[in-house]
Amino acid sequence: MMGGGLAIMTALMCLSMVAQAEDPYLFFTWNVTYGTISPLGVPQKGILINGQFPGPNINSTTTNNIVINVFNNLDEPFLITWSGIQHRKNSWQDGTLGTMCPIAPGTNYTYHFQVKDQIGSYFYCPTTSTHRAAGGFGGLRVNSRLLIPVPYADPEDDYTVLIGDWYAKSHTQLKSFLDSGRSLARPDGVLINGKSGKGKGKNEPLFTMKPGKTKYRICNVGITNSLNFRIQGHPMKLVEMEGSHAVQNNYDSLDVHVGQCYSVLVTADQEPKDYYVVASTRFTKQVLTATGVIRYTNGKGPASPELPPAPEGWMWSLNQFRTFRWNLTASAARPNPQGSYHYGEINITRTIKLVNSVHRAGRKLSYASTAFPTSTPPPLSSSPSTSRPPRRSSSITSSPTSLPP
């Protein structure tokens, strides 16, 4: 009996230790530097992370702890934000002005955050000055835990695709435009993973596809323009968007707006050769286009020079977005359906209309949302005591009648 009791106690202690064990840690050291890049075929100064443009991808899993020691070797303050990561009760790691102080030149800061109950495709990017227009961005993926099934079979490969508009002018020149009260001019090109598809190496493959399905995580990391993404001769099956599994519809192209990320599955079932992947600007008078090459692993022959056409008009984009739906029967980060929480049963007590505006304040442009400046107040835990009381939701009118001067 005593032996049996001891065995039970030992088992309970082991279970307790497992329950209290921390989730896995991922450690990174990043050196942020200036470097010469030529994404449009002309050398210009860019921001590199560990010598890379775009920066290194972060490959994590739900509940992983991510620790990144960032050394700022630039000549100006620098910050990185993790777009889409929730930072619940951890806003001081968000990497935005107002919640964090910038990393001073010649110093370092260690970010420590957990990708909690999240899955999906995200990215990181600079938030100070106009650094994002010089680089410093990269992919951040959060894979589902092995015990949580996903509503599709494992793909043969999994690629991050960072698309965005790009300026030939330096980030300091762009900042001076904004500081003088001018708006940014149209960009000079579009990039796919830091390349425009022009000049030397344009026929080298960005991606390779094996027989079967390949997953592409598409994020718009640009500054101003919505982009349309398409793959020559291959429909894309949407499987995840904004951290949620989606109803799996097929699309010939996808409009990806600034800051958005979509995950798609593409089947390699065409003639084995090269195919173009295309990203082009939307809602612009002059359409800017970037191309890259996808190569079948057993392929022979170049891609057809005839690119797939882009859609036209804003209504097409709006109608496409209306077709996106959550997969309410699939589990996300937890082993329960995404639709287990019924939004239709929420008792709505107040509706607030948000209105964005831009006005000139002195020589600079000032932006506001619902008549309030868009700057984020610092967390109360870190802000000094001031005479101004914290802003409350009741101070925002339901429908603004006036905008700031």
N, C-alpha and C positions, 0 to 999 in steps of 0.2 A: 504493500500500500504506500509505504513511504517513497519507494522508488517511483511509483506511478505519479504521486503528488509532485515529486521533484521534477519529473519530466514535464508535467503540465506547467509548473512555475517557469521552467527554462523556456518552454515554447512561448509563454506569455511575454517573458522578457524580450525574447527575440522579435516578437511581433511589435512590441513597444519601440524597440530600437529602430525597426524598419519604418514605423510610422513617423518617428521623429527625425529620420535621416533627411538631409537637405537634397533638393533636386540638383542635377548635374550642373557644373560650372563650365563655361567657355571663356578662355582668357585670350586677349589680343593685345598687342602693342602696335600702335600706329604712329608713324612719323609723317607729319604733314609738312610738305615743302612746296616751293615753287619749282616748276620745270618747264621745259619747252615742249609743246605739243603742236600737232599740225592736223587737227580734225577736218579742216576745210582745205587742206593742201598748202596752207601758208603758215609758217611758224608763228606761234604766239605763246604768251606766258599763261600757264595753267596751274591749277592746284592739284598736287599728287598726294596720294596716301600710300606710303611704302613704295614710292616710285611708280605707282600704277594710276592710269586714267582710262576708264573710271576706276574707282577704288575697289578694294577686295570685297567679295561677297561674304555675308554672314549666313551660315547654314545652321539653324537652331531647331529645337523641338519644343513643343508646348511645355511650359513651366521651367525651361532652362534659365539659369542665371548667367547673364552676360556681363563680363568685366572687360572694359576697353580702356587702356592707358594711352591717352592721346597727347603727343608731344607737338606743340605748336612751334614750328620753325619758320613761320612767316614773320613779316615785319609789322603785323597788325593783329588785333584780337581776333579770335576764331571760336566758333561754336558749331556743334553738329546736333541736329535733331533726328529722331527716329520716327519717321512719318508713319502713322497708323498704329504705333505701339501705345497701349493705353496708359501705362504708368500710374495705375491706381494706387493712391496714397504714396506716390513716389514722384511727384511733379517736378522736384528739384533735379531730376536727371533728364528732363525733357529736352534740354539743349536749346531753349528759346530765350530771347531777351525778356526780362521780367520775371522769369522763373529761375534763371541762372545768370551768373556773371560770366562774361567771355573769358576764354583762356588767353592770358596775356602772352605776348611774344616771348619766346625763350623759356616758357614754363610748360608744365604738363598738368593734366587733370585726368582722374580715373572715373569713368562712368561705370555705374553698377546698377543694373536694372534686371527685372525678371519679365520674360514674355509669359504672362500668366495664362489665363484661359483664352488663348488665341491660336489661330492657325492662319495660314495664307501667305500672300506675297506682299512685301513692303519694300521701302528703300530708306536710306539715310541721305542727308544733304546738309550743307552749311546754311546757317541762318543769319550770320552777321554780314553787314554791308551788302555787296552784290557778289559774294564769293561763289554762290551757286552757279553764276554765269561763267565761272572759271574752272569748275570741276568740283572735286571733293565729295562726289556722290557715289553711291554703290547700292547693290541689292541686299535685301534682308528678308530671308525666308523663314517661316515658322512651320515646320512639318508637324503633322499629326502624330501623336504617340502610337506605338505599335499596337497597343490594345484597343485603340479606337479605329474602327474601320472607316475607310473613305469610300465614297460611292463610285469608284472606278478602279480598274486594275492598275498596278504599278507601271509607269511608263518605262520605255527603254532608256530614255535620257530626260534630263530636267535642266532647262536653260533659263537664265535670267536675261531679259531683253529690256535694256534701258533706252528709251527713245526721248527725244527732246529737241526743242529749237536751240539754235546756237548763234552767238554773235562773234564777228571777227574782231570787234573792239574789245579792249581789256575790261576787266571788271571795274577798275578804277575810273576809266572813261565813262562807263555806264553810270557809275555812282555820281560822277560830276554832272551828268545830264539831269538826273533826278534831283540833285541838290539845287540845281539852277531853276527848278520848276518845270522842266520839260519832261514830256513822256518819252518812253523808249521808242525808237524807230522799229521798223519791222526787222526781224532777225535776218541773218545772212545765210542760214542753212539749217538743215535738220541732221541729227546724228542718231545712229543706231549703235549702241555700245561704243560710243566715242569715235565712230567712223561715219563718213558721209557717203561712201561708195564712189568717191571720185579720186582720181590720181593714182599713185603707186599702190599696188596691192589690192585694187578694187575687185579683182576677180578671185581673191583668196577667200575661202569659206569662213563665214562667221560661226556657222553651226553645221553639224553633220547629223544626218538622220539614218538610223538603222531601220530595217523592216519592222513594222509595228507602230506603236504610238509614242510620240515625243511630247513632253510638256514644256510649254513656253510661258514664262511669267513676265508679262508685259507691263511696264510702268512708265508713265510720262513724267520725267524728271526735269522738264524744261521750265522756262520762265513765264511765257505769255500765251503760247499757242496750243489749242487743241490739235491733236494729230489723229489721222486715220492710219490704221495698221492692217496690212494684208499680206498674204503669202501666195505667190503665183501658183495657180492650179490646185490649191489645197484649201478646203473649208476648215474652219476652226471650231471646235466644240468647246463652248464656255463651261468651265467646271467650278470656278471659284472667283469671287469678286469681293473686294473690301473685307476679306477675312471670313467669308461665309460661302459654303457650298451653294452652287446655283443649279437651277433646272437646266439640264444639258441640251441647249439648242445649238444648232450649227449656224455659223456666220461666215460670209465671204470676206467681210472686213469688220473692224471694230473702231469706233471713235473712242479715243482715250484722252480724257481731259487732264489738265495739269494736276498732278498729285494722285491720279487714279492708278490702280493696278488691277489687271485681270490675269487669270490663269486659264490657258486653253490647252486642249489636246489636239494634236495634228497627226493624222495617219499617213505613213509613207507607203502609199499604194499607187503611185503614179510611175511613169517611165523613169527608170533610174538614171538621173543626170542632175545638173544644177538647176536651181530655181531661185528666183529673186524674192526676198522679203522687202517690203516697201513701207515707208512711213512718210506721210505728206501732211502739210498744214491744212487746217479746215477754217472756213469762214474768213479767208483772206483773199484780196484781189489777185495777188500773185501767189501761186501755189509753189511752195518749196518742197523738194522731194529728196529723200535719201534712200539708198538701196544697199542691200547686203546679199550675200550668196549663202544659200542652204545647199549642201552637197549630200547626195545619197552616198552611203559608205561603199556601195557597189556600183556607183554611177559613172557614166561616161558621157561626156558632151556638155557644152556650155548651156547656160540658161537662155531662153528665148528673149530677144530684145524687147518684145511687146509686153509692157507692164500692165498689170490689172488696173482697170480704171478706178478712180476714187469717187465716192458719192458726192452729191452736190446739195447745198442748202441745209439750213438748220433744222428744218422739219424732219428730214431723214434721221438726223442724230437723235432728236427727241423721240421719234417713233421707235427707233432701235432701243433706246433706254427703257421704254415702256414694256419691252418684251422680256427684260431681265426679271427673274423671279428667284426667291430663295427655294432651295430644296428642303421643304419642311419635314421630310422623313429621314434626312441624313443627320448623323451626329457630327458636331463640330469638335470643339476642344474637350467636351465632356460626353460621356456615353448616354446622351439623351437627344431626341430630335431637336433640330433648330426651331421647329414650330411649336415646341411644348409650351412656350409662353405666348398667350393669345393677346395680341395688341388690340384686337377688336373689343376686348372686355375692359379696357382701361377707361376709367371715368375722366373725361377731359374737363378740367375746371377752368382753363384759361388758354387762349390762343394768342400768340404774340407775332405780329407781322414785322419782319426784319427788312430794313431798307439800307442798302449801301450807298455811299456818296463819296465824292472827291471834291475838295475845295482848295483854293490857294491860300496858304498862310505865309505871308511875307513872300519870299522867293521860292518857297518849297510847296509841294503838293501835300495836302493833308487828307487822310482817308478816315472815314468813320463808318460805323455800323449802328443803325437805329439811333442816330444822333449822338453816339458815344465814340470817342477815339478808339481805334482798334488795338492800342497797346494793352498788353495783358498786365493787370496788377500783380505785384509779387505775392507769393504765398504769405499768409498772415504769420506763419511760423518763423519766417526769416526777415520780414519787413520791419524797419524801425518804427517806433511809436510816432505817429503823426497826429495832427489835429483833425485831419480829414477822416470821417468815419468810413468803414468799408462799404462798397457798393452792394446794394441788395436788389433782388429781382424785382421788388415792388417799385423801384425807382425807374424802371423801364416801362414806358407806356405800351399798351397793347397794339396801338397803331399810331406811329409817330406822325405828328402834324407839322413839325418843323425840323429842319436840319441845321447843323452847326454852321455859322457864318464862315 
